[in-house]
Amino acid sequence: MELAGCRVKAVRGGLEAFVEIQVNRPDLVVTDIGMPGFSGLDLIVAVRSNAELADLPVVAITSFGEKVREQARAAGAADAIDKLTEVTKLREVIDAAISRPALADKLTSKTSG
């Protein structure tokens, strides 16, 4: 993603990610589902439950199969893809997630103001 011009902030787990998201709100979150303790599903639910973060796009990646991807989408992920998916597909999913009207409007106001 850095090669595509995105700024990337990596963290060690779901709880650390949630704290970082609250302190330095990103434009997008990409999370692995299979993290010990505070999982990616927990992170998605926490983001969706927080009024200030509820519109933040979250893309989930997992190797646990379609059932878990469906759970991630049901929890509020913009999309959930297989961990073995090609990088091109990940980029397409991220582009689609950040193209949502609410986020596109927000990004436009950041660059024009």
Steps between C-alpha positions, in 0.01 A plus 500: 500500500790734564616439142155614387549832680306424817631583845495184708501465877548143619407393851536173690140412577136595505498691827809698404334570164183629667700735723702626201184552295348715774816710542596537133189429296604347167310516171475120491573198720621169361484230765581134527215307659717239670670697775521357851298671771332802342438355154435676172128432549523664843673796337228537237227489766687754717542738205134470398390553863695825534295796373812691393635203302181336374552617140865391485548240224643171622627228268556158654740233382489140615596148409210354702262465206177646368301455823740727691509748211119513519523560877740790437263655246206450737700672775544801272811443289487676162629172360680187610741315279704184516854549626633319194329744261728675258626846595305643206173382656596656834566831326161481323322430828680787674425739214132402516491541880647850492278603208187486710316834472539605866874437498550647153329821617715509812823449304399769251439749780844419649678576173297809409500665839 
